[in-house]
């Protein structure tokens, strides 16, 4: 198996393009989402490491969902690009 630095760069770029939007959304929704699903007293019982693990998992999951929603914009872009004058 050959190591290619360009593939590593592409994979890191893909990872962060998923992680950063998810982190932003998780940051803004963390208070309302945490109290909606988990009773507040159980959140206080979690250690700081457990809270960070839940936050990172939410970042990754929300990032994938945002990436999926953003991929639907490709259809809109294709539609608009077909109707432009060249």
C-alpha positions as CSV (number, residue, x, y, z in Angstrom):
1,X,0.0,0.0,0.0
2,X,1.5,3.3,-1.1
3,X,1.4,6.4,1.0
4,X,0.2,9.5,-0.9
5,X,0.4,12.8,0.8
6,X,-2.3,14.2,-1.5
7,X,-4.8,11.6,-0.4
8,X,-4.1,12.4,3.3
9,X,-4.7,16.0,2.6
10,X,-8.0,15.3,0.9
11,X,-9.2,13.0,3.7
12,X,-8.3,15.6,6.3
13,X,-10.1,18.2,4.4
14,X,-13.2,16.0,4.2
15,X,-13.0,15.3,7.9
16,X,-12.9,18.9,8.8
17,X,-15.5,19.9,6.3
18,X,-17.8,17.6,8.3
19,X,-16.5,18.4,11.8
20,X,-16.5,22.2,11.7
21,X,-20.2,22.9,10.7
22,X,-21.3,20.2,13.1
23,X,-19.3,21.8,15.9
24,X,-20.8,25.2,15.2
25,X,-24.4,23.8,15.2
26,X,-23.7,21.7,18.3
27,X,-22.4,24.8,20.1
28,X,-25.5,26.8,19.4
29,X,-27.9,23.9,20.2
30,X,-26.1,22.3,23.1
31,X,-28.2,23.9,25.9
32,X,-31.6,23.3,24.3
33,X,-30.8,19.8,23.0
34,X,-29.3,18.6,26.3
35,X,-32.2,19.7,28.4
36,X,-34.7,18.3,25.9
37,X,-33.4,14.7,25.9
38,X,-31.4,14.3,29.1
39,X,-32.7,15.4,32.5
40,X,-30.5,18.3,33.8
41,X,-29.4,16.5,36.9
42,X,-27.9,13.6,34.9
43,X,-25.9,16.2,32.8
44,X,-24.5,17.5,36.1
45,X,-23.5,14.0,37.1
46,X,-21.4,13.5,33.9
47,X,-17.7,14.2,34.2
48,X,-16.1,16.8,32.0
49,X,-14.6,14.1,29.8
50,X,-18.0,12.4,29.3
51,X,-19.6,15.8,28.4
52,X,-16.8,16.4,25.8
53,X,-17.2,12.9,24.4
54,X,-21.0,13.6,23.9
55,X,-20.2,16.9,22.4
56,X,-17.7,15.5,19.9
57,X,-20.1,12.7,18.9
58,X,-22.8,15.3,18.4
59,X,-20.4,17.4,16.3
60,X,-19.7,14.5,14.0
61,X,-23.3,13.4,13.7
62,X,-24.6,16.9,13.1
63,X,-21.8,17.6,10.6
64,X,-22.8,14.6,8.5
65,X,-26.4,15.7,8.6
66,X,-25.4,19.3,7.5
67,X,-23.2,17.9,4.8
68,X,-26.1,15.8,3.5
69,X,-28.4,18.8,3.5
70,X,-25.7,20.8,1.7
71,X,-25.3,18.2,-1.0
72,X,-28.9,18.8,-2.1
73,X,-27.7,22.3,-3.1
74,X,-25.8,20.6,-5.9
75,X,-29.0,19.9,-7.7
76,X,-30.0,23.6,-7.4
77,X,-26.5,24.6,-8.7
78,X,-26.9,22.2,-11.7
79,X,-30.3,23.6,-12.4
80,X,-29.1,27.2,-12.3
81,X,-25.9,26.5,-14.3
82,X,-28.0,24.9,-17.1
83,X,-30.0,28.1,-17.5
84,X,-27.1,30.6,-17.7
85,X,-25.8,32.1,-20.9
86,X,-22.3,31.0,-21.9
